[in-house]
């Protein structure tokens, strides 16, 4: 009986040793059956400007361009940023108040809506660039309110302000429309809602620009430290059916009734005839 038990114990021991050796062999084979590869990517600061990153202020993912063909910036619908940086103003619309006749009453004229065009796209869906500019699709005209577009793609950064100021009064040679003002209203902030992170805070949605050199610039938008990354638009006047970032649909077209020129009666009655041009400067002040 003792022998039997001993033999049984010995048999178990032999089996145990045999199994242990097999497990070690299988483990070695498993290690040789796999190998790790690595993926690598480097993130650098982005670039804005260059004249080809303009987009629709009401459809922030869609590239657009100016189809007016104007040679001078004042004759174009929009002025695009020719310089390239990691942050900055990308595009601003130009104000066209049309014509007024001399009169002994205060003149009030609203700027015309901005006419923009969708960009032609190639077979892959990419916007076509010709001579460094987006190629307009003349069958895709859109009317928009006056707007400014900006972006911040810096590494880090302590926030910024978007500011507007009338840097030069309406002038024709030595003649000026002294006391003329520009009023903006119906301002909204728009952006690609797929962007993550904190967005800027909209500043004044209604404001007036004057020729007073002592007047402070109007703060259009403010981004706190770490906020405001990506691309944004402030638009003054929106087309009918525009849907904002909160899903609210616009029921009234205000593109032609949101930016107003006012000329005092005394000036309107005596100003020499001719074309007068003012300058509004939009600045992104990095903190």
C-alpha positions in Angstrom: 0.0 0.0 0.0 2.9 2.3 0.8 4.4 1.4 -2.5 1.3 2.2 -4.4 1.0 5.5 -2.8 4.6 6.3 -3.4 4.3 5.4 -7.0 1.2 7.5 -7.4 3.1 10.4 -5.8 6.0 9.9 -8.1 3.8 9.8 -11.1 2.1 13.1 -10.2 5.5 14.7 -9.7 6.7 13.6 -13.2 3.5 14.8 -14.8 3.9 18.1 -13.0 7.4 18.6 -14.2 6.5 17.7 -17.8 3.6 20.3 -17.8 5.8 23.1 -16.4 8.4 22.6 -19.1 5.7 22.8 -21.8 4.3 26.1 -20.4 7.7 27.7 -20.5 8.1 26.6 -24.2 4.7 28.0 -25.1 5.5 31.3 -23.4 8.7 31.6 -25.4 6.8 31.0 -28.6 4.1 33.6 -27.7 6.8 36.2 -27.1 8.2 35.6 -30.6 4.8 35.7 -32.1 4.3 39.4 -31.5 6.2 42.6 -32.0 5.3 46.2 -31.2 5.4 49.0 -33.8 5.2 52.7 -33.0 3.4 55.7 -34.5 4.9 59.1 -34.4 3.5 62.6 -35.2 4.8 66.1 -34.4 2.5 68.9 -33.7 3.6 72.4 -34.7 1.9 75.8 -34.5 -0.7 76.4 -37.3 -0.6 79.1 -39.9 -3.3 81.7 -40.7 -3.4 84.3 -43.5 -2.0 84.0 -47.0 -5.2 85.1 -48.6 -6.7 81.6 -49.1 -8.2 80.7 -45.7 -11.4 82.8 -46.0 -14.7 81.1 -45.2 -18.4 81.9 -45.1 -19.2 83.7 -41.8 -22.5 81.8 -41.7 -21.2 78.4 -42.8 -17.7 78.4 -41.1 -16.5 75.2 -42.8 -17.0 76.4 -46.4 -14.2 78.3 -48.2 -15.4 81.4 -50.0 -13.9 84.2 -52.0 -14.5 87.6 -53.5 -15.8 87.5 -57.1 -15.9 91.3 -57.6 -12.6 91.5 -59.5 -11.7 94.8 -57.9 -8.0 95.7 -58.1 -7.9 98.0 -55.1 -9.0 96.7 -51.7 -11.6 99.5 -51.3 -13.3 98.1 -54.5 -13.5 94.5 -53.3 -16.2 92.9 -51.2 -13.6 91.5 -48.8 -10.0 92.2 -48.0 -8.0 89.1 -47.2 -4.8 88.8 -45.1 -1.8 88.5 -47.4 0.6 87.9 -44.5 1.1 84.5 -42.7 1.3 84.1 -39.0 0.2 81.8 -36.1 -2.7 84.1 -35.2 -4.3 87.2 -36.7 -7.2 88.8 -38.7 -7.9 86.7 -41.7 -10.5 88.7 -43.6 -12.7 91.8 -43.3 -15.6 93.0 -45.4 -15.5 96.4 -47.0 -18.3 98.9 -46.6 -20.2 100.2 -49.6 -22.7 102.9 -48.7 -23.6 103.7 -52.3 -24.4 107.3 -53.2 -26.1 110.3 -51.6 -26.9 113.7 -53.0 -26.1 116.9 -51.2 -28.9 117.8 -48.9 -29.7 120.1 -46.0 -30.6 117.1 -43.8 -28.7 114.4 -41.9 -27.8 111.6 -44.2 -28.2 108.0 -43.1 -27.2 105.2 -45.4 -26.9 101.5 -44.7 -24.0 99.5 -46.2 -24.9 97.0 -48.9 -24.8 93.3 -48.1 -21.5 91.6 -48.8 -21.5 89.4 -51.9 -19.3 86.4 -51.6 -18.9 83.3 -53.7 -18.3 79.6 -52.9 -14.9 78.4 -54.0 -14.6 76.0 -57.0 -13.5 72.5 -55.9 -11.5 69.8 -57.6 -12.5 66.2 -57.9 -11.3 65.5 -54.4 -13.4 68.3 -52.9 -10.5 70.6 -52.3 -10.8 74.4 -53.0 -9.1 75.4 -56.2 -6.3 77.9 -55.9 -5.3 80.0 -58.9 -2.4 82.5 -58.8 -2.4 82.3 -55.0 -6.2 83.0 -54.7 -9.3 80.8 -54.3 -11.2 80.5 -57.5 -14.8 81.7 -57.2 -17.7 79.6 -58.3 -19.8 82.4 -59.9 -22.9 80.2 -59.7 -22.7 80.2 -55.9 -23.3 83.8 -54.9 -24.3 84.5 -51.3 -25.3 87.7 -49.5 -23.9 88.2 -46.0 -23.7 91.0 -43.3 -20.4 92.9 -42.7 -18.0 90.7 -40.9 -14.5 90.1 -39.6 -12.8 86.7 -39.5 -9.8 85.7 -37.2 -7.9 82.7 -35.9 -5.5 81.7 -33.2 -3.3 78.6 -33.8 -0.5 79.5 -31.4 1.2 77.1 -29.1 0.0 78.4 -25.8 -0.9 82.1 -25.6 -2.6 84.1 -22.9 -5.7 85.1 -24.9 -6.5 88.1 -27.0 -8.9 90.9 -27.9 -10.4 91.7 -31.3 -10.7 95.5 -31.7 -12.1 97.9 -34.2 -11.3 101.6 -34.8 -12.0 104.2 -37.4 -8.4 105.1 -38.2 -9.2 107.5 -41.0 -12.4 109.6 -41.6 -14.1 109.6 -45.0 -11.7 111.6 -47.2 -11.5 112.8 -50.7 -8.2 114.6 -51.3 -8.2 117.4 -48.7 -11.9 117.1 -48.1 -13.5 115.2 -45.3 -17.0 114.2 -44.1 -16.3 115.7 -40.7 -18.3 114.2 -38.0 -19.4 111.2 -40.0 -19.9 108.0 -38.0 -20.4 104.3 -38.7 -22.8 102.3 -36.5 -22.7 98.5 -36.2 -25.6 96.4 -34.9 -27.0 92.9 -34.9 -23.5 91.4 -34.1 -23.2 87.7 -33.5 -20.2 85.3 -32.9 -20.0 82.3 -35.2 -17.6 79.4 -35.5 -17.3 75.7 -36.5 -19.2 73.9 -33.7 -16.8 70.9 -34.1 -14.1 73.0 -32.4 -13.5 72.0 -28.8 -12.4 74.2 -25.9 -13.5 77.5 -24.6 -14.6 80.1 -27.2 -14.2 83.9 -27.1 -16.8 86.1 -25.5 -18.6 88.4 -27.9 -18.0 92.0 -27.0 -20.2 94.9 -28.1 -22.9 93.7 -30.5 -23.9 97.4 -31.1 -21.3 100.1 -31.3 -20.3 103.3 -33.1 -17.0 104.2 -34.7 -16.0 107.9 -34.9 -13.1 109.9 -36.2 -12.0 111.0 -32.7 -8.4 110.0 -32.5 -8.7 109.9 -28.7 -11.6 107.4 -28.8 -10.7 104.0 -27.6 -10.9 101.0 -29.9 -14.1 99.0 -29.6 -13.6 95.5 -28.2 -15.4 93.1 -30.5 -14.5 89.9 -28.8 -12.3 88.7 -25.9 -10.6 85.4 -25.3 -9.3 84.5 -21.9 -6.0 82.7 -21.4 -6.1 79.3 -23.2 -9.5 80.1 -24.9 -10.3 81.2 -28.4 -8.3 78.6 -30.2 -9.4 78.0 -33.8 -11.3 80.2 -36.2 -14.1 82.7 -35.5 -16.3 85.3 -37.1 -18.2 88.3 -35.9 -21.0 89.2 -38.4 -23.2 92.3 -38.2 -26.4 91.4 -39.9 -27.4 87.9 -41.0 -29.3 86.4 -43.9 -32.8 84.9 -43.5 -32.7 81.3 -42.3 -29.2 81.6 -40.8 -28.9 79.1 -37.9 -26.6 80.2 -35.1 -24.4 78.0 -32.9 -27.2 77.5 -30.5 -29.5 76.2 -33.2 -31.7 79.3 -33.4 -32.9 80.1 -36.9 -32.9 83.7 -38.1 -36.4 84.7 -39.5 -35.4 88.2 -40.8 -32.8 89.2 -43.3 -30.7 92.0 -41.6 -27.7 92.0 -44.0 -28.7 95.3 -45.5 -29.8 97.1 -42.3 -27.0 96.6 -39.7 -24.1 98.9 -40.6 -25.1 102.6 -41.0 -23.3 105.7 -42.1 -24.4 109.0 -40.6 -23.3 112.3 -42.1 -24.3 115.6 -40.3 -26.6 117.9 -42.2 -24.1 120.8 -42.4 -21.5 118.5 -43.9 -24.0 116.7 -46.2 -25.1 120.1 -47.6 -21.6 121.4 -48.4 -19.3 118.5 -49.1 -17.5 118.7 -52.5 -18.6 115.9 -54.9 -16.5 112.8 -55.4 -15.7 109.5 -53.8 -14.9 109.5 -50.1 -13.1 106.6 -48.5 -12.7 105.9 -44.7 -10.5 103.3 -43.1 -11.6 100.9 -40.3 -8.8 99.0 -38.8 -9.4 95.6 -37.1 -6.7 94.4 -34.8 -6.1 91.2 -32.9 -4.3 92.2 -29.7 -2.5 89.1 -28.3 -2.2 89.0 -24.5 
